[in-house]
Amino acid sequence: MVQSTARSKRTPVPSDRRRSLPSVDALLRSEAGRRATARFGRPLLKASLTESLRAARAAAARGREPPEADAILANAVERTAREWAGVSEALNATGVLLHTGLGRAPLAGAAVRAVSRVAAGYSDLEVDRSTGSRGRRTARAERMVCALTGAPDAICVNNNAAGLLLSLAALATRREVLVSRGELIEIGGEFRLPEIMAASGAKLVEVGTTNRTRATDYRRAVTAKTGLILKVHPSNYRVVGFTNTVAPQELSKITAAAGIPLVFDVGSGLLERYPGVPRDEPSVREALREGADLVCFSGDKLLGGPQAGIVAGRADLVATLRRHPIARAVRLDKMTLAALEATLRLYASGRRDEIPLWSALGASVRALRTRAAALAERLPGAFVERGDGAFGGGALPGHPVASVLVVVPTERPEETAASLRTGRPAVFCRTGDGVVAFDLRTVAPGDDARLARAVEHALGAR
């Protein structure tokens, strides 16, 4: 009898908190759920609700009190709104000119208008208007590249990695490719040159050492199995100190003697030598003049255009690339092509200063200081100081760009920066000890007032 009484007084096991959570369908049927469905569509909202409920169930399984249904729905609506908005406009006040996370080079107005024209309707993308027959979509851009660089021929693809992949696959599949150990680069997203080479079917042969490679290293490595020599400009890092690399002029003598091509990946896409760019950044025209048979480069770095890859050089080699099946897989779409053509036309007509990258680089520190002083007057406690920006985007590492900062004191800099990032427009800035800072070299002068309003709003929300 005593034992029976003891059993009856046991503490009841608490019910599973997860059982109190609503279902996805119940949330969708609610009044707020129906309004959100009308705005965003059922598939996106349902996917967000599933994620929010999964997180709530996981928290409840760990003993946490589950959120109310309204909170779960609000979280899902916020998540859906971010995804529904798609890629959004941002103001870059970081001082990094070619910020990969923010889309690298902003397009010139002429390029934006060109994209709008071809996107709105039909275009003569692959038609020769004089004959009415089918043409090659990239022919106009390629002729401009040749005129601007002195290359006999060129091919345009969707990024520089694609251009390099195509070159290796077309010219060196199942053959050896000699590369200096100091040039085995890794680009963004843990994407490494040896992996590109493996995907192309070429066999990597490393020569020299990390810091010093000599012409004799290449000569000793050349065999009957060698398909080409690849030189890669390390555009996203610098090797300093006890170093040595082999110049294209010397490499071209080795490749000419062996009857193989020299491919030079210059990376950043500097067409020719311009003021303000350090001497250690190779230009496409120089690389061709110094003996490279093919030169690969990007469209959205120092060229200041859209994401694209361009391979320029010997006509017979470019023709081989053009016939390869990979060329079709990496071709440009009509909107990118329109932007690239418009950017190249600005170079050809002597209007390079209309390209935002070059206009930003050309802004004087004095002009930046005047703009910064006007902005600082609108923000409580703000002050102006000299600072350094950067090229970014895997271009010219270690070369600072003199600039001017507007520095704003705040008790919670990281929270203020987060508020700026999630605003409209999104603003990206620097943070420091008790401050947020805005570098005006990467902000277009016409956006100063919008930047001021965004910062005022973020500070007022704190």
C-alpha positions in Angstrom: 0.0 0.0 0.0 2.8 2.4 0.8 4.6 1.5 -2.4 1.4 2.2 -4.4 1.1 5.6 -2.7 4.7 6.5 -3.5 4.2 5.7 -7.2 1.1 7.9 -7.3 3.1 10.9 -6.0 5.8 10.7 -8.7 6.4 14.0 -10.6 4.7 13.9 -14.0 7.0 13.9 -17.0 6.8 17.4 -18.7 5.2 17.3 -22.2 7.4 17.8 -25.2 7.5 21.6 -25.9 7.7 20.9 -29.6 4.0 19.8 -29.5 2.9 23.3 -28.9 4.4 24.6 -32.1 1.9 25.3 -35.0 2.1 23.6 -38.3 3.2 25.2 -41.5 -0.3 25.0 -42.9 -1.8 26.6 -39.8 0.5 29.5 -40.1 -0.2 29.9 -43.8 -4.0 29.9 -43.1 -3.7 32.6 -40.5 -4.7 36.2 -41.5 -1.1 37.4 -41.4 0.0 34.3 -43.3 -2.6 35.0 -46.1 -1.4 38.6 -46.4 2.2 37.4 -46.7 1.3 34.8 -49.2 -0.4 37.4 -51.4 2.8 39.5 -51.3 5.5 36.9 -51.7 3.8 33.8 -53.1 3.1 30.5 -51.3 6.3 28.6 -52.3 8.8 31.1 -50.9 6.9 31.8 -47.7 6.3 28.1 -47.1 10.0 27.3 -47.5 10.9 30.1 -45.0 8.3 28.9 -42.5 9.7 25.4 -42.7 13.1 26.8 -41.8 11.8 28.9 -39.0 9.8 26.0 -37.5 12.8 23.7 -37.8 14.9 26.1 -35.8 12.1 26.5 -33.2 11.8 22.7 -32.8 15.6 22.4 -32.4 15.6 25.0 -29.7 12.6 23.4 -27.9 14.3 20.0 -28.0 17.2 21.7 -26.0 14.7 22.8 -23.4 14.1 26.4 -24.5 10.6 27.8 -24.5 9.2 27.8 -28.1 8.4 31.2 -29.7 4.8 32.3 -30.2 3.2 31.6 -33.6 3.3 35.3 -34.4 7.0 35.5 -33.8 7.6 32.4 -36.0 5.6 33.9 -38.8 7.3 37.3 -38.5 10.8 35.6 -38.7 9.7 33.7 -41.8 8.3 36.9 -43.4 11.5 38.8 -42.7 13.6 35.9 -44.2 11.3 35.8 -47.3 11.5 39.5 -47.8 15.3 39.4 -48.0 15.2 36.6 -50.5 12.3 38.1 -52.5 14.2 41.3 -52.9 17.0 39.6 -54.7 20.3 41.3 -55.3 20.0 44.8 -53.9 21.7 48.1 -54.3 24.5 49.0 -51.9 26.6 52.1 -51.1 30.2 51.1 -50.7 31.9 53.2 -48.1 34.6 50.7 -47.3 37.3 52.3 -49.4 37.8 49.0 -51.3 37.4 49.9 -55.0 37.0 46.5 -56.4 35.0 44.9 -53.5 34.2 41.3 -54.6 31.4 41.0 -52.1 29.8 44.2 -53.4 30.1 43.3 -57.1 33.6 44.6 -58.0 33.6 47.3 -60.6 30.5 49.4 -60.9 29.4 49.9 -64.5 29.6 53.1 -66.4 26.4 54.9 -67.3 26.9 54.0 -71.0 27.2 50.3 -70.0 24.1 50.4 -67.9 22.1 52.0 -70.7 23.4 49.4 -73.2 22.3 46.5 -70.9 18.8 48.1 -70.6 18.5 48.4 -74.3 19.2 44.7 -75.1 17.4 43.4 -72.0 14.1 45.1 -72.9 13.6 43.4 -76.2 15.2 41.6 -79.1 18.7 42.4 -80.4 21.0 41.6 -83.2 23.0 39.4 -80.9 24.0 36.7 -83.4 22.9 38.3 -86.7 25.1 40.0 -89.3 22.7 42.8 -90.3 24.5 43.5 -93.6 23.9 39.9 -94.9 21.1 38.7 -92.6 23.0 35.5 -91.9 24.1 34.2 -88.5 27.1 35.9 -87.0 29.4 35.4 -84.0 27.9 37.1 -80.9 31.3 38.3 -79.5 32.8 39.5 -82.8 32.3 43.2 -82.1 33.8 43.1 -78.6 36.7 41.0 -79.8 37.5 43.5 -82.6 37.6 46.3 -80.1 39.9 44.3 -77.8 42.3 43.7 -80.7 42.2 47.4 -81.6 42.9 48.5 -78.0 45.7 45.9 -77.2 47.3 45.2 -80.5 46.4 41.5 -80.3 45.8 39.7 -83.7 42.6 38.0 -82.3 40.7 37.6 -79.1 37.8 35.5 -77.6 35.5 36.7 -74.8 34.0 34.3 -72.2 32.2 34.6 -68.9 35.1 35.1 -66.5 38.9 34.9 -66.4 39.0 31.4 -64.8 36.9 30.2 -67.8 39.3 31.8 -70.2 42.2 30.0 -68.5 40.3 26.7 -68.4 39.5 27.0 -72.1 43.1 27.8 -73.0 44.5 24.8 -71.1 41.8 22.4 -72.3 42.3 23.5 -76.0 46.1 23.6 -76.0 47.4 21.2 -73.4 45.0 18.4 -72.6 47.0 15.3 -71.6 50.1 17.4 -71.9 52.4 19.0 -69.4 52.1 22.6 -68.4 55.1 24.3 -66.7 54.2 26.7 -63.8 56.4 28.4 -61.3 55.7 27.3 -57.7 55.5 30.9 -56.8 52.6 31.4 -59.2 50.3 28.5 -58.0 47.6 31.0 -56.9 44.3 30.5 -55.1 41.5 32.9 -56.1 38.3 33.5 -54.2 36.2 30.7 -52.8 39.2 28.3 -52.3 39.5 28.0 -56.1 43.0 27.0 -56.9 45.1 27.0 -60.1 46.0 23.3 -59.8 42.3 22.5 -59.7 41.6 24.4 -62.8 44.5 22.7 -64.5 43.2 19.2 -63.4 39.8 20.0 -64.7 41.2 21.0 -68.1 43.0 17.6 -68.5 46.5 19.2 -68.4 49.2 17.9 -66.2 50.8 20.4 -63.8 54.6 20.5 -63.7 55.9 22.8 -60.9 59.3 24.5 -61.5 61.5 26.6 -59.3 60.7 27.4 -55.7 58.1 29.5 -53.9 60.2 32.6 -53.8 62.7 32.1 -56.6 62.3 30.7 -60.1 64.9 31.0 -62.9 64.9 30.6 -66.6 67.1 27.5 -66.2 64.3 25.9 -64.2 62.0 26.1 -67.1 64.6 25.0 -69.7 65.4 21.9 -67.7 61.7 21.0 -67.3 60.8 21.3 -71.0 60.3 17.9 -72.7 58.5 16.4 -75.7 55.4 16.2 -73.5 55.3 19.9 -72.6 52.2 21.6 -74.0 52.8 25.2 -72.9 54.4 27.4 -70.3 51.9 29.3 -68.1 52.9 32.5 -66.4 50.5 33.8 -63.7 50.6 37.3 -62.2 50.0 36.9 -58.5 47.4 39.7 -58.5 45.9 39.0 -55.0 49.2 38.7 -53.0 52.8 39.9 -53.1 56.0 37.9 -52.6 58.7 40.3 -51.3 62.3 39.9 -50.1 64.6 37.3 -51.6 62.7 36.6 -54.8 63.1 36.1 -58.5 60.7 35.6 -61.3 61.3 35.1 -65.0 60.1 37.9 -67.3 57.8 37.2 -70.3 60.6 38.2 -72.7 62.8 35.5 -71.5 60.1 32.9 -71.3 59.1 33.6 -74.9 62.6 32.7 -76.0 62.2 29.3 -74.2 58.8 28.6 -75.7 59.8 29.7 -79.2 62.8 27.3 -79.1 60.6 24.5 -77.9 57.7 25.3 -80.4 55.1 25.7 -77.6 53.0 28.7 -76.6 53.5 31.1 -73.7 50.2 31.8 -71.9 50.2 34.8 -69.5 47.4 35.2 -67.0 47.7 38.9 -66.1 44.5 38.7 -64.1 43.4 42.3 -63.4 42.7 43.5 -67.0 44.8 46.7 -67.2 44.7 47.3 -70.9 47.8 49.6 -71.0 49.9 51.7 -68.6 47.7 54.4 -67.0 48.6 57.0 -64.3 48.0 55.9 -60.8 48.7 52.2 -61.3 51.9 50.9 -59.8 54.6 49.6 -62.3 54.5 46.1 -61.0 50.9 45.6 -62.4 51.3 44.2 -66.0 49.2 45.5 -68.8 47.7 43.4 -71.6 49.5 45.4 -74.3 52.8 45.1 -72.6 52.4 41.4 -72.1 51.7 40.8 -75.8 54.6 43.1 -76.8 56.9 41.2 -74.5 56.2 37.8 -76.2 53.2 36.2 -74.6 51.3 34.2 -77.2 48.0 34.4 -75.3 47.0 36.8 -72.5 44.1 36.1 -70.2 42.4 38.8 -68.1 39.2 39.8 -66.3 36.5 42.3 -67.3 35.3 43.4 -63.9 38.6 44.4 -62.3 40.9 47.2 -63.7 39.0 47.1 -67.0 36.0 48.5 -65.0 33.4 46.5 -66.9 31.1 43.5 -66.2 32.2 40.0 -65.2 33.9 38.6 -68.2 37.1 36.8 -69.3 39.1 37.8 -72.3 41.9 35.8 -74.0 43.9 37.8 -76.6 46.8 36.9 -78.7 47.9 34.7 -81.7 45.1 34.2 -84.2 45.8 30.5 -84.7 45.7 29.8 -81.0 42.5 31.8 -80.5 40.9 29.9 -83.4 41.8 26.6 -81.6 40.1 28.0 -78.5 37.0 29.1 -80.4 36.5 25.6 -81.9 36.8 23.8 -78.5 33.5 22.5 -77.0 34.1 24.4 -73.7 33.9 27.7 -75.6 30.2 27.2 -76.0 29.7 26.4 -72.3 31.5 29.6 -71.1 30.1 32.0 -73.7 28.8 35.5 -72.7 25.1 36.3 -72.4 23.6 39.3 -74.3 23.5 41.7 -71.3 27.1 41.1 -70.2 28.2 41.4 -73.8 26.4 44.7 -74.2 28.0 46.1 -71.0 31.5 44.9 -72.1 31.1 46.4 -75.6 30.0 49.8 -74.1 33.0 49.7 -71.7 35.4 49.0 -74.5 33.9 51.8 -76.6 34.6 54.3 -73.7 38.3 53.3 -73.9 38.3 53.5 -77.7 36.8 57.0 -77.7 39.1 58.4 -75.0 36.4 58.5 -72.3 38.0 56.2 -69.8 37.2 58.8 -67.0 33.5 57.9 -67.4 34.2 54.5 -66.0 33.4 54.7 -62.2 36.6 52.8 -61.2 38.8 55.4 -63.0 36.8 58.4 -61.9 37.1 57.2 -58.3 40.8 56.7 -58.6 41.2 60.1 -60.2 39.4 62.0 -57.4 41.9 64.2 -55.5 42.3 64.0 -51.8 41.4 67.7 -51.6 38.0 67.1 -53.3 37.4 64.1 -51.1 38.1 66.2 -48.0 35.6 68.9 -49.1 32.9 66.2 -49.5 33.8 64.6 -46.2 33.6 67.9 -44.3 30.1 68.5 -45.7 29.0 65.0 -44.6 30.6 65.3 -41.1 28.6 68.5 -40.5 25.4 66.5 -40.7 26.4 63.8 -38.3 26.7 64.2 -34.5 30.3 64.1 -33.2 31.7 63.2 -36.6 35.2 64.3 -37.7 37.4 63.9 -40.8 40.7 62.2 -41.0 43.1 60.9 -43.7 43.0 57.2 -44.4 44.0 54.6 -47.0 41.7 52.5 -49.2 42.6 49.6 -51.4 42.1 48.3 -54.9 40.7 45.0 -53.7 39.2 42.4 -56.0 42.5 40.5 -56.3 44.2 43.5 -57.8 47.3 45.4 -56.6 47.7 43.9 -53.1 49.8 46.0 -50.7 49.3 49.2 -52.7 47.2 51.6 -50.6 45.0 54.3 -52.1 45.2 57.6 -50.3 41.7 58.7 -49.1 39.6 60.6 -46.6 37.4 59.1 -43.9 34.3 60.5 -42.1 34.6 59.0 -38.6 31.4 58.8 -36.4 31.7 57.8 -32.7 29.1 55.3 -31.5 28.9 53.1 -28.4 28.0 50.0 -30.5 29.9 50.2 -33.8 29.1 46.6 -34.9 25.4 47.1 -34.2 25.4 50.4 -36.1 27.2 48.8 -39.0 24.6 45.9 -39.0 21.8 48.5 -39.1 23.4 50.2 -42.0 23.8 46.9 -43.9 20.2 46.0 -43.5 18.8 49.5 -44.5 17.7 50.8 -47.9 20.0 51.4 -49.5 22.4 49.0 -47.8 25.5 50.8 -46.6 28.8 49.0 -46.0 31.5 50.8 -43.9 34.4 50.2 -41.7 34.3 49.7 -37.9 36.8 50.5 -35.2 37.1 51.0 -31.5 33.9 53.0 -30.7 33.5 54.3 -34.2 32.1 53.6 -37.7 34.0 55.2 -40.6 33.0 56.0 -44.2 35.6 56.2 -47.0 34.3 58.6 -49.7 36.6 57.4 -52.4 34.3 54.5 -53.1 31.1 56.6 -52.8 29.9 58.4 -55.9 29.6 62.2 -55.3 25.9 62.0 -56.2 25.3 59.5 -53.4 26.6 61.7 -50.5 23.2 62.9 -49.5 21.8 59.3 -49.5 24.7 58.2 -47.4 24.1 61.0 -44.9 20.4 60.1 -44.6 21.2 56.4 -44.1 23.8 57.1 -41.4 21.4 59.5 -39.6 18.7 56.9 -39.7 21.0 54.2 -38.3 22.3 56.4 -35.5 18.7 57.5 -34.7 17.7 53.8 -34.5 20.3 53.1 -31.9 
